[in-house]
Amino acid sequence: MTDGDASTLDAGDAPALPDDPEEVEAVRDALVEWYEADHRDFPWRRTHDPYEILVSEVMSQQTQLNRVVAAWADFLEKWPTAAALAAADRSDVVSFWSGHSLGYNNRAKYLHEAARQVTEEYGGEFPESPDELSELMGVGPYTANAVASFAFDNGDAVVDTNVKRVLHRAFDTPDDDTAFERVASALMPEGESCVWNNAIMELGGVACGKTPRCDEAGCPWRKWCHAYETGDFTAPDVPTQPEFEGSRRQFRGRIVRVLSEYDELALDELGPKIRVDYSPNGSYGRAWLQELVSELADDELVEIEDWDGNPTAKLR
């Protein structure tokens, strides 16, 4: 491994971070050796195809990884390349997304549009840098960096919730985004973003979760870890996801799934299919349903006809 920028290690951002460059190198080596010896074998970790990695990253946003594995395989069987996805009907992609309970159907729309951009604007070749990848529809800084890292080994140090928790506990890094980014960048070996980002995220997912499993998981950083030494395993607050059951998000997903089975439906036909207590003039009636369908129309997932007469909805 190559040394990072040692000057950033001594700037006081992380009081427990080793000052000695050789010790920093030992920290790096310990993590990579731990990861390479044994890690969760997700299928997207066995490919460097940027399209396949992009699909996995978009699917993994706020979705449990064990649920993503089957959906990812099914998606790639149906649309094995960016060109195949770009040529698909958007309604088919949205229906797949909803049918596999991947949540937030906008992601399906954005992924479809990103595939079209790659095919039509980039000649079928994915851009390789995080900045260029961020130009694709729906690809934010984290996803762009992940694709650049795992497909091209050309990314920056990843800083997600898991990594923040690891750096806060291990090196007493202040709960500040700038500090996290500085420490993460200083630790990552230059030009090795693929293995490093996989390894540090694996550490956060397997050994340093909300409930730490330091000894059980054989955490490679126990020798240097501030939390392990002090017994203080507090960590930055983890955002909580809103309850799904009974949420507007749940019913939006149901609307998409139902409409995928029909050419179109009048709202009063659609309502009972997504909610058993639907009543046109009730609390969960036509006005409630119109709001949900309007949101989906604004997201360009659904088309609405004849609002003033007998409104009908269908997938775009």
Residue frames relative to the residue before (quaternion, step in Angstrom):
aa qw qx qy qz dx dy dz
M 1.0000 0.0000 0.0000 0.0000 0.00 0.00 0.00
T 0.3867 -0.6981 0.5471 0.2525 3.52 -1.22 0.50
D 0.5414 -0.6164 0.4577 0.3426 3.55 -1.19 0.53
G 0.4059 -0.6738 0.5560 0.2685 3.56 -1.18 0.66
D 0.6933 -0.4228 0.3544 0.4636 3.52 -1.28 -0.31
A 0.2769 -0.8153 0.4862 0.1491 3.56 -0.02 1.29
S 0.5758 0.6104 -0.3940 0.3751 3.59 1.09 -0.58
T 0.6554 0.5071 -0.3301 0.4520 3.59 1.03 -0.68
L 0.6026 0.5745 -0.3588 0.4221 3.57 1.20 -0.41
D 0.7366 0.4190 -0.2266 0.4801 3.58 1.11 -0.54
A 0.4798 0.7207 -0.4040 0.2953 3.57 1.28 0.15
G 0.5809 -0.6204 0.3687 0.3764 3.57 1.23 0.11
D 0.4228 0.7123 -0.4667 0.3100 3.58 1.27 0.16
A 0.8016 0.1140 -0.0289 0.5862 3.59 1.07 -0.69
P 0.3237 -0.8092 0.4526 0.1884 3.59 -0.01 1.30
A 0.7366 0.4241 -0.2477 0.4650 3.62 1.01 -0.67
L 0.4670 0.6737 -0.4544 0.3487 3.62 1.24 0.04
P 0.5286 -0.6500 0.4270 0.3403 3.61 -0.85 0.87
D 0.3908 -0.7178 0.5301 0.2258 3.57 -1.07 0.81
D 0.6537 0.5289 -0.3025 0.4489 3.56 1.11 -0.73
P 0.4680 -0.6905 0.4707 0.2875 3.65 -0.68 1.03
E 0.6385 0.5211 -0.3429 0.4508 3.61 1.01 -0.67
E 0.6335 0.5110 -0.3253 0.4813 3.55 1.12 -0.68
V 0.6105 0.5309 -0.3436 0.4768 3.59 1.07 -0.70
E 0.6368 0.5204 -0.3206 0.4700 3.55 1.00 -0.80
A 0.6330 0.5221 -0.3261 0.4694 3.57 1.05 -0.72
V 0.6033 0.5489 -0.3422 0.4665 3.59 1.09 -0.74
R 0.6687 0.5017 -0.2937 0.4636 3.55 0.89 -0.96
D 0.6796 0.5046 -0.2959 0.4426 3.54 0.79 -1.03
A 0.6424 0.5408 -0.3283 0.4326 3.57 0.96 -0.89
L 0.6783 0.4917 -0.3023 0.4548 3.59 0.91 -0.88
V 0.6883 0.4797 -0.2969 0.4560 3.58 0.81 -0.95
E 0.6449 0.5135 -0.3283 0.4611 3.59 0.97 -0.77
W 0.6287 0.5274 -0.3244 0.4706 3.58 1.05 -0.79
Y 0.6753 0.4960 -0.2937 0.4601 3.57 0.91 -0.91
E 0.7104 0.4715 -0.2715 0.4464 3.57 0.82 -0.96
A 0.6093 0.5607 -0.3527 0.4359 3.57 1.17 -0.49
D 0.7912 -0.1274 0.1337 0.5830 3.58 1.02 -0.78
H 0.2211 0.7575 -0.5949 0.1532 3.58 -0.78 1.02
R 0.6484 -0.5052 0.3899 0.4151 3.55 -1.28 0.34
D 0.3210 -0.7943 0.4960 0.1416 3.55 -0.76 1.08
F 0.0241 0.7986 -0.5982 0.0624 3.57 0.37 1.20
P 0.5572 -0.6587 0.3769 0.3370 3.63 -0.85 0.86
W 0.6424 0.5252 -0.3410 0.4419 3.60 1.05 -0.62
R 0.5859 0.5456 -0.3866 0.4579 3.60 1.24 -0.11
R 0.6633 0.4869 -0.3084 0.4773 3.58 1.28 -0.11
T 0.6981 0.4055 -0.2752 0.5220 3.58 1.22 0.28
H 0.2230 -0.7369 0.6162 0.1658 3.52 -1.31 0.41
D 0.3736 0.7170 -0.4947 0.3189 3.57 1.24 0.41
P 0.4124 -0.7505 0.4495 0.2541 3.63 -0.49 1.12
Y 0.6148 0.5412 -0.3556 0.4501 3.59 1.07 -0.64
E 0.6760 0.4895 -0.2945 0.4654 3.58 0.85 -0.94
I 0.6549 0.4970 -0.3095 0.4778 3.58 1.04 -0.76
L 0.6248 0.5291 -0.3450 0.4590 3.60 0.97 -0.77
V 0.6389 0.5197 -0.3315 0.4602 3.59 0.92 -0.86
S 0.6711 0.4982 -0.3068 0.4552 3.60 0.89 -0.90
E 0.6667 0.5063 -0.3101 0.4505 3.58 0.95 -0.82
V 0.6632 0.4873 -0.3143 0.4732 3.59 0.92 -0.81
M 0.6604 0.5043 -0.3098 0.4621 3.59 0.96 -0.80
S 0.6944 0.5213 -0.2750 0.4129 3.58 1.01 -0.81
Q 0.4957 0.6639 -0.4367 0.3503 3.58 1.22 -0.20
Q 0.8469 -0.1194 0.0202 0.5177 3.56 -0.46 1.29
T 0.6024 0.4830 -0.3891 0.5024 3.57 1.11 0.75
Q 0.5185 -0.6586 0.4436 0.3171 3.58 -0.87 0.94
L 0.5430 -0.6765 0.3960 0.3013 3.54 -0.86 1.03
N 0.6328 0.5371 -0.3574 0.4282 3.60 1.00 -0.66
R 0.6434 0.4886 -0.3244 0.4920 3.60 1.19 -0.44
V 0.6230 0.5669 -0.3372 0.4204 3.56 1.13 -0.63
V 0.5744 0.6366 -0.3880 0.3379 3.61 0.99 -0.81
A 0.7185 0.4349 -0.2649 0.4738 3.60 0.72 -1.03
A 0.6509 0.5198 -0.3212 0.4505 3.58 0.95 -0.86
W 0.6294 0.5428 -0.3243 0.4518 3.58 1.01 -0.86
A 0.6712 0.4902 -0.2990 0.4688 3.59 0.89 -0.91
D 0.6608 0.5043 -0.3067 0.4636 3.59 0.93 -0.87
F 0.6420 0.5336 -0.3196 0.4483 3.57 0.97 -0.87
L 0.7123 0.4531 -0.2648 0.4661 3.58 0.86 -0.95
E 0.5870 0.5444 -0.3768 0.4660 3.56 1.16 -0.43
K 0.6944 0.4663 -0.2633 0.4807 3.57 1.05 -0.82
W 0.7911 0.0746 -0.0073 0.6071 3.58 0.98 -0.91
P 0.1136 -0.8778 0.4614 0.0606 3.63 0.35 1.22
T 0.7781 0.2213 -0.1322 0.5728 3.60 1.21 -0.31
A 0.6550 -0.4900 0.3915 0.4214 3.53 -1.29 0.26
A 0.6354 0.5331 -0.3321 0.4492 3.59 1.02 -0.77
A 0.6477 0.5131 -0.3205 0.4631 3.59 0.99 -0.80
L 0.6583 0.4923 -0.3119 0.4765 3.57 0.99 -0.80
A 0.6403 0.5358 -0.3292 0.4411 3.59 0.94 -0.85
A 0.6967 0.4756 -0.2659 0.4665 3.59 1.07 -0.74
A 0.5516 0.6313 -0.3878 0.3831 3.59 1.24 -0.26
D 0.5279 -0.5732 0.5078 0.3673 3.55 -1.28 0.36
R 0.5200 -0.6597 0.4407 0.3166 3.55 -0.87 0.96
S 0.6220 0.5522 -0.3531 0.4284 3.59 0.99 -0.73
D 0.6287 0.5258 -0.3398 0.4612 3.60 1.07 -0.67
V 0.6508 0.5111 -0.3143 0.4653 3.57 1.01 -0.81
V 0.6573 0.4978 -0.3055 0.4763 3.57 0.95 -0.88
S 0.6417 0.5211 -0.3259 0.4588 3.59 0.98 -0.79
F 0.6165 0.5286 -0.3414 0.4732 3.58 1.01 -0.76
W 0.6615 0.5317 -0.3014 0.4345 3.55 0.86 -1.04
S 0.6940 0.4673 -0.2669 0.4783 3.52 0.87 -0.99
G 0.6599 0.5337 -0.3033 0.4333 3.56 0.97 -0.87
H 0.7155 0.3960 -0.2408 0.5227 3.58 1.18 -0.51
S 0.4307 -0.7467 0.4252 0.2758 3.58 1.32 0.36
L 0.2703 0.7901 -0.5014 0.2263 3.56 0.94 0.95
G 0.4361 -0.7425 0.4300 0.2714 3.58 1.26 -0.10
Y 0.8453 0.1537 -0.1211 0.4971 3.54 -1.32 0.46
N 0.1436 -0.8552 0.4942 0.0621 3.55 0.43 1.27
N 0.4845 0.6506 -0.4438 0.3808 3.59 1.22 -0.26
R 0.5967 0.5823 -0.3740 0.4062 3.58 1.06 -0.66
A 0.6249 0.5308 -0.3395 0.4609 3.58 1.05 -0.73
K 0.6460 0.5155 -0.3151 0.4665 3.56 0.98 -0.86
Y 0.6842 0.4869 -0.2907 0.4586 3.57 0.87 -0.91
L 0.6388 0.5208 -0.3281 0.4616 3.58 1.00 -0.80
H 0.6305 0.5227 -0.3239 0.4737 3.57 1.02 -0.79
E 0.6755 0.4837 -0.2942 0.4724 3.58 0.93 -0.86
A 0.6222 0.5329 -0.3428 0.4597 3.61 1.02 -0.74
A 0.6360 0.5183 -0.3267 0.4692 3.59 1.01 -0.78
R 0.6348 0.5172 -0.3297 0.4700 3.57 1.04 -0.74
Q 0.6362 0.5271 -0.3308 0.4561 3.59 0.98 -0.83
V 0.6564 0.5089 -0.3182 0.4571 3.59 0.87 -0.93
T 0.6942 0.4904 -0.2748 0.4496 3.56 0.92 -0.94
E 0.7959 0.3482 -0.1673 0.4662 3.56 0.79 -1.01
E 0.7713 0.3691 -0.1965 0.4799 3.59 0.97 -0.79
Y 0.7701 0.3141 -0.1696 0.5287 3.59 1.17 -0.53
G 0.5168 -0.6854 0.3970 0.3247 3.57 1.22 0.40
G 0.6898 -0.4982 0.2791 0.4450 3.56 1.11 0.60
E 0.6440 0.4983 -0.3193 0.4847 3.58 1.29 -0.06
F 0.4118 -0.7163 0.5037 0.2521 3.58 -0.78 0.98
P 0.4608 -0.6155 0.5428 0.3378 3.59 -1.08 0.61
E 0.3950 -0.7801 0.4558 0.1662 3.57 -1.11 0.68
S 0.6890 0.4566 -0.2995 0.4765 3.62 1.13 -0.31
P 0.6294 -0.5399 0.3873 0.4030 3.61 -1.15 0.47
D 0.6518 0.5224 -0.3299 0.4398 3.61 0.91 -0.82
E 0.6779 0.4781 -0.2920 0.4760 3.59 0.93 -0.88
L 0.6548 0.5178 -0.3141 0.4522 3.57 0.95 -0.85
S 0.6060 0.5725 -0.3451 0.4312 3.58 1.14 -0.59
E 0.5739 0.5862 -0.3787 0.4285 3.58 1.25 -0.23
L 0.5738 0.5844 -0.3884 0.4223 3.59 1.21 -0.30
M 0.6073 -0.5966 0.3932 0.3474 3.55 -1.06 0.82
G 0.8545 0.1519 -0.1232 0.4812 3.55 -0.90 0.98
V 0.5837 0.5649 -0.3778 0.4444 3.58 1.26 0.06
G 0.1589 -0.8098 0.5622 0.0535 3.55 -0.34 1.28
P 0.7674 -0.3854 0.2426 0.4513 3.58 -1.27 0.06
Y 0.6645 0.4996 -0.3282 0.4485 3.62 0.88 -0.85
T 0.6920 0.4721 -0.2917 0.4618 3.60 0.79 -0.98
A 0.6290 0.5342 -0.3370 0.4532 3.59 0.98 -0.80
N 0.6732 0.4882 -0.2966 0.4697 3.56 0.93 -0.86
A 0.6338 0.5326 -0.3353 0.4496 3.59 1.02 -0.76
V 0.6685 0.4814 -0.3070 0.4766 3.60 0.89 -0.87
A 0.6397 0.5164 -0.3274 0.4658 3.60 0.95 -0.83
S 0.6759 0.5027 -0.2921 0.4530 3.59 0.98 -0.85
F 0.7970 0.3739 -0.1809 0.4384 3.54 0.60 -1.18
A 0.6955 0.4326 -0.2812 0.5001 3.59 1.16 -0.44
F 0.8345 0.2095 -0.0562 0.5065 3.58 0.91 -0.95
D 0.3543 -0.7374 0.4938 0.2948 3.61 1.29 -0.08
N 0.5338 0.6402 -0.3499 0.4275 3.52 1.16 0.74
G 0.4971 0.6873 -0.4068 0.3392 3.57 1.12 0.59
D 0.5205 -0.5755 0.5162 0.3625 3.49 -1.40 -0.08
A 0.6652 -0.4617 0.3743 0.4519 3.56 -1.28 0.08
V 0.3829 -0.7285 0.5207 0.2272 3.56 -0.79 1.02
V 0.0543 -0.7719 0.6329 0.0257 3.56 -1.09 0.76
D 0.1514 0.7686 -0.6053 0.1413 3.56 -0.11 1.31
T 0.7715 -0.3505 0.2347 0.4764 3.57 -1.26 -0.10
N 0.6591 0.5128 -0.3112 0.4536 3.58 0.94 -0.88
V 0.6706 0.4947 -0.3036 0.4618 3.57 0.92 -0.91
K 0.6170 0.5350 -0.3518 0.4575 3.61 0.97 -0.74
R 0.6543 0.5134 -0.3183 0.4550 3.57 0.92 -0.88
V 0.6458 0.5198 -0.3156 0.4617 3.59 0.97 -0.87
L 0.7135 0.4602 -0.2713 0.4534 3.58 0.76 -1.02
H 0.6220 0.5378 -0.3416 0.4551 3.57 1.05 -0.71
R 0.7174 0.4381 -0.2593 0.4755 3.57 0.84 -0.94
A 0.7241 0.4743 -0.2707 0.4212 3.56 0.74 -1.04
F 0.8374 0.1706 -0.0410 0.5177 3.57 0.83 -1.00
D 0.4835 -0.7038 0.4187 0.3092 3.58 1.24 0.49
T 0.2118 0.8027 -0.5256 0.1860 3.56 1.08 0.76
P 0.4978 -0.6629 0.4615 0.3160 3.61 -0.81 0.91
D 0.5036 -0.6461 0.4854 0.3055 3.56 -1.15 0.68
D 0.4255 0.6570 -0.4755 0.4015 3.51 0.44 1.33
D 0.5144 -0.6874 0.4112 0.3064 3.59 -0.70 1.06
T 0.6482 0.5202 -0.3277 0.4493 3.59 0.95 -0.81
A 0.6528 0.5029 -0.3140 0.4715 3.59 0.97 -0.84
F 0.6400 0.5234 -0.3307 0.4551 3.58 0.92 -0.85
E 0.6753 0.4998 -0.3024 0.4503 3.57 0.87 -0.92
R 0.6491 0.5192 -0.3242 0.4517 3.59 0.99 -0.83
V 0.6943 0.4683 -0.2864 0.4655 3.58 0.84 -0.96
A 0.6427 0.5205 -0.3290 0.4557 3.60 0.94 -0.84
S 0.6727 0.4953 -0.2969 0.4626 3.58 0.92 -0.87
A 0.6605 0.5151 -0.3109 0.4492 3.56 0.98 -0.83
L 0.6808 0.4934 -0.2905 0.4568 3.57 1.05 -0.73
M 0.6504 0.5490 -0.3399 0.4000 3.61 0.94 -0.79
P 0.4258 -0.6913 0.5138 0.2772 3.61 -0.81 0.95
E 0.5497 -0.6396 0.4274 0.3256 3.55 -0.92 0.89
G 0.8483 0.1706 -0.1345 0.4829 3.55 -0.94 0.92
E 0.6822 0.4570 -0.2934 0.4896 3.60 1.22 0.25
S 0.1567 0.8402 -0.5063 0.1146 3.55 1.01 0.82
C 0.5977 0.5866 -0.3802 0.3927 3.61 1.03 -0.63
V 0.7484 0.3815 -0.2327 0.4901 3.58 0.58 -1.08
W 0.6598 0.5315 -0.3283 0.4176 3.59 0.93 -0.82
N 0.6969 0.4658 -0.2895 0.4621 3.58 0.80 -0.96
N 0.6064 0.5270 -0.3521 0.4801 3.58 1.06 -0.66
A 0.6929 0.5079 -0.2844 0.4255 3.56 0.87 -1.00
I 0.7122 0.4474 -0.2886 0.4574 3.60 0.79 -0.92
M 0.6303 0.5009 -0.3454 0.4822 3.60 1.10 -0.56
E 0.6119 0.5333 -0.3435 0.4725 3.58 1.10 -0.65
L 0.6203 0.5388 -0.3388 0.4585 3.57 1.02 -0.78
G 0.6879 0.4764 -0.2811 0.4698 3.56 0.93 -0.88
G 0.7040 0.4761 -0.2681 0.4537 3.57 1.07 -0.69
V 0.7657 0.3800 -0.1793 0.4870 3.57 1.06 -0.75
A 0.8189 0.2662 -0.1110 0.4961 3.59 0.79 -1.00
C 0.8077 0.2647 -0.0983 0.5175 3.57 0.96 -0.85
G 0.1722 0.7998 -0.5469 0.1778 3.55 0.82 1.04
K 0.7700 -0.2913 0.2391 0.5149 3.55 -1.26 -0.31
T 0.7268 0.2175 -0.1501 0.6340 3.55 1.14 -0.76
P 0.3208 -0.7926 0.4789 0.1988 3.62 -0.28 1.17
R 0.1549 -0.7632 0.6229 0.0746 3.54 -1.19 0.74
C 0.0284 -0.8767 0.4797 0.0209 3.56 0.96 0.95
D 0.7697 0.3541 -0.1957 0.4939 3.58 0.59 -1.15
E 0.6417 0.5486 -0.3281 0.4238 3.56 0.94 -0.89
A 0.7541 0.3608 -0.1950 0.5130 3.59 0.97 -0.88
G 0.4288 -0.7248 0.4490 0.2987 3.57 1.27 0.02
C 0.0346 0.8398 -0.5408 0.0338 3.58 0.95 0.85
P 0.3843 -0.7672 0.4682 0.2108 3.59 -0.67 1.07
W 0.6889 0.4881 -0.2774 0.4585 3.59 1.25 -0.23
R 0.3165 0.7758 -0.5006 0.2178 3.61 1.18 0.26
K 0.6135 0.5832 -0.3411 0.4089 3.57 1.05 -0.75
W 0.7776 0.3294 -0.1544 0.5129 3.57 1.07 -0.76
C 0.5438 0.7009 -0.3651 0.2824 3.58 1.23 -0.49
H 0.4423 -0.7039 0.5048 0.2325 3.54 -0.79 1.11
A 0.6777 0.4899 -0.2993 0.4595 3.60 0.91 -0.88
Y 0.6459 0.5206 -0.3255 0.4536 3.58 0.98 -0.81
E 0.6678 0.5005 -0.2930 0.4666 3.56 1.07 -0.76
T 0.7785 0.3657 -0.1823 0.4764 3.58 0.89 -0.92
G 0.4202 -0.7065 0.4665 0.3266 3.58 1.19 -0.48
D 0.5654 0.5772 -0.3877 0.4436 3.59 1.27 0.14
F 0.0186 -0.8409 0.5392 -0.0427 3.58 -0.17 1.29
T 0.2534 0.7478 -0.5669 0.2348 3.57 1.03 0.65
A 0.0912 -0.7947 0.5999 0.0139 3.54 -1.18 0.56
P 0.6701 -0.4745 0.3562 0.4460 3.60 -1.22 0.30
D 0.6048 -0.5679 0.4103 0.3786 3.54 -1.10 0.68
V 0.2721 -0.7441 0.5913 0.1506 3.53 -1.04 0.86
P 0.4463 -0.6933 0.4813 0.2975 3.61 -0.67 1.02
T 0.2823 -0.7493 0.5726 0.1758 3.56 -0.98 0.80
Q 0.4018 -0.7128 0.5253 0.2334 3.53 -1.02 0.85
P 0.5424 -0.6276 0.4352 0.3500 3.61 -0.91 0.81
E 0.6111 -0.5466 0.4230 0.3858 3.54 -1.18 0.59
F 0.3676 -0.7487 0.5140 0.2004 3.57 -0.90 0.95
E 0.6507 0.5382 -0.3248 0.4260 3.57 0.90 -0.94
G 0.8361 0.1503 -0.1452 0.5073 3.54 -0.74 1.12
S 0.5191 0.6595 -0.4088 0.3585 3.59 1.25 -0.01
R 0.6380 -0.4952 0.4142 0.4197 3.54 -1.31 0.26
R 0.6027 0.5667 -0.3554 0.4351 3.58 1.06 -0.70
Q 0.6386 0.5290 -0.3280 0.4525 3.58 1.00 -0.83
F 0.7152 0.4478 -0.2690 0.4643 3.58 0.87 -0.93
R 0.5690 0.5541 -0.3868 0.4686 3.59 1.12 -0.50
G 0.6524 0.5093 -0.3080 0.4692 3.58 0.98 -0.84
R 0.6409 0.5196 -0.3272 0.4607 3.58 1.00 -0.78
I 0.6178 0.5438 -0.3471 0.4495 3.58 1.00 -0.79
V 0.6673 0.4975 -0.3066 0.4617 3.57 0.86 -0.94
R 0.6628 0.5060 -0.3189 0.4506 3.61 0.91 -0.87
V 0.6655 0.4952 -0.3118 0.4634 3.58 0.92 -0.86
L 0.6865 0.4891 -0.2965 0.4490 3.60 0.85 -0.93
S 0.5844 0.5779 -0.3758 0.4281 3.59 1.17 -0.46
E 0.6815 0.4779 -0.2779 0.4795 3.58 1.26 -0.39
Y 0.7521 0.3109 -0.1709 0.5554 3.60 1.26 -0.25
D 0.5619 -0.5768 0.4588 0.3757 3.56 -1.20 0.50
E 0.7435 -0.2298 0.1576 0.6080 3.54 0.99 -0.89
L 0.1469 -0.7837 0.5990 0.0734 3.54 -1.25 0.47
A 0.4539 -0.6179 0.5605 0.3131 3.54 -1.15 0.65
L 0.6245 -0.5780 0.3601 0.3824 3.57 -1.05 0.70
D 0.6897 0.4741 -0.2971 0.4596 3.59 0.93 -0.79
E 0.6091 0.4844 -0.3595 0.5149 3.60 1.29 -0.08
L 0.6466 0.5304 -0.3053 0.4553 3.53 1.10 -0.77
G 0.6166 0.6198 -0.3436 0.3428 3.57 0.89 -0.98
P 0.7297 0.4306 -0.2743 0.4548 3.65 0.65 -1.00
K 0.6261 0.5503 -0.3418 0.4340 3.58 1.18 -0.42
I 0.7387 0.3670 -0.2387 0.5125 3.59 1.19 -0.34
R 0.7939 0.1021 -0.0619 0.5962 3.58 1.25 -0.34
V 0.4210 -0.7475 0.4514 0.2454 3.58 -0.56 1.15
D 0.7287 0.4072 -0.2485 0.4915 3.61 1.08 -0.57
Y 0.2899 0.7629 -0.5248 0.2421 3.59 1.19 0.49
S 0.0714 0.7556 -0.6476 0.0674 3.54 -1.02 0.92
P 0.5530 -0.6705 0.3574 0.3420 3.61 -0.56 1.10
N 0.7967 0.2791 -0.1465 0.5157 3.59 0.92 -0.84
G 0.5139 0.6690 -0.4007 0.3575 3.58 1.29 0.20
S 0.7470 -0.3678 0.2908 0.4714 3.54 -1.36 -0.13
Y 0.7446 0.2153 -0.1382 0.6165 3.55 1.09 -0.75
G 0.3256 0.7605 -0.4799 0.2921 3.50 0.51 1.29
R 0.8491 -0.1946 0.1229 0.4755 3.51 -1.25 -0.56
A 0.6600 0.5065 -0.3246 0.4501 3.62 0.90 -0.83
W 0.6400 0.5196 -0.3132 0.4716 3.58 1.00 -0.86
L 0.6891 0.4806 -0.2815 0.4637 3.56 0.91 -0.94
Q 0.6150 0.5521 -0.3496 0.4414 3.58 1.04 -0.75
E 0.6301 0.5318 -0.3386 0.4534 3.59 1.00 -0.75
L 0.6692 0.4956 -0.3043 0.4626 3.58 0.90 -0.90
V 0.6757 0.4836 -0.2976 0.4701 3.57 0.90 -0.93
S 0.6225 0.5396 -0.3405 0.4533 3.60 1.05 -0.70
E 0.6234 0.5285 -0.3378 0.4667 3.58 1.04 -0.78
L 0.6689 0.4889 -0.2974 0.4744 3.58 0.95 -0.86
A 0.6261 0.5203 -0.3351 0.4743 3.58 1.10 -0.66
D 0.6329 0.5241 -0.3277 0.4663 3.58 1.02 -0.78
D 0.6891 0.4546 -0.2647 0.4984 3.56 1.14 -0.66
E 0.4343 -0.7304 0.4211 0.3170 3.58 1.38 0.11
L 0.4419 0.6716 -0.4702 0.3641 3.55 1.07 0.79
V 0.7865 0.2003 -0.0721 0.5797 3.57 1.15 -0.66
E 0.2444 -0.7321 0.6132 0.1682 3.55 -1.22 0.59
I 0.1846 -0.7767 0.5963 0.0841 3.56 -1.04 0.83
E 0.0822 -0.7906 0.6058 0.0347 3.55 -1.00 0.84
D 0.8676 0.1315 -0.0899 0.4711 3.55 -1.23 0.66
W 0.0037 0.8353 -0.5484 0.0388 3.57 0.74 1.08
D 0.7277 0.4721 -0.2576 0.4258 3.59 0.92 -0.87
G 0.7151 0.4123 -0.2577 0.5022 3.56 1.20 -0.39
N 0.7503 -0.2266 0.2339 0.5753 3.54 -0.19 -1.35
P 0.2327 -0.8365 0.4714 0.1549 3.61 0.28 1.24
T 0.0704 -0.7712 0.6320 0.0307 3.54 -1.09 0.83
A 0.1811 -0.7790 0.5940 0.0872 3.54 -1.19 0.59
K 0.0492 0.7690 -0.6367 0.0276 3.53 -1.21 0.63
L 0.5768 -0.5736 0.4405 0.3799 3.56 -1.21 0.42
R 0.5029 -0.6352 0.4935 0.3163 3.54 -1.13 0.65
